[in-house]
Amino acid sequence: LFLMIRRPPRSTQGVSSAASDVYKRQTGNLLRDVISKIDFGRDLEQQLKILNQARGIFINFDQVTDLLIQKAIQCAESCLRLVKYRHTRKTLGFAKMCISFAVITIPSLKKQESQLIHYIRALQSALSNNLISETDSLFRAACNLINNLMCVP
């Protein structure tokens, strides 16, 4: 499915920059809507696999990237609920992969404010999942981003 969607329009010659931006925004919104409907229920590993594929293909669409980060964090939280808040080694590793997906993907967002929101959300999920080193690195990343935001005039 993703391979069929990712083809760019045949000709963009003569298209203004504003029209191109509108096209990209509309395409991103459409892709976001399609990806938001993808749900594998309790098969969280398959869900994360699809999110990873979508990230590789649609990383240039902030709307899609934003959704992928949200869904990865939701996977970590769903995993915690499914194991009734008592991780096994395997489920803890899965939660760590979900948070790592978010950490790797967040810097690709263009808006620093969006990055900060996702860092805080991922930090909360990492803490809930008892992922201490991930929580620490997310806290540091959020603090650095806040510092950058405060320094920008």
Secondary structure, 3 states (H helix, E strand, C coil): CHHHHCCCCCCCCCCCHHHHHHHHHHHHHHHHHHHHCCCCCCCHHHHHHHHHHHHHHHCCCHHHHHHHHHHHHHHHHHHHHHCCCCCCHHHHHHHHHHHHHHHHHHHHCCCHHHHHHHHHHHHHHHHHCCCHHHHHHHHHHHHHHHHHHHHCC
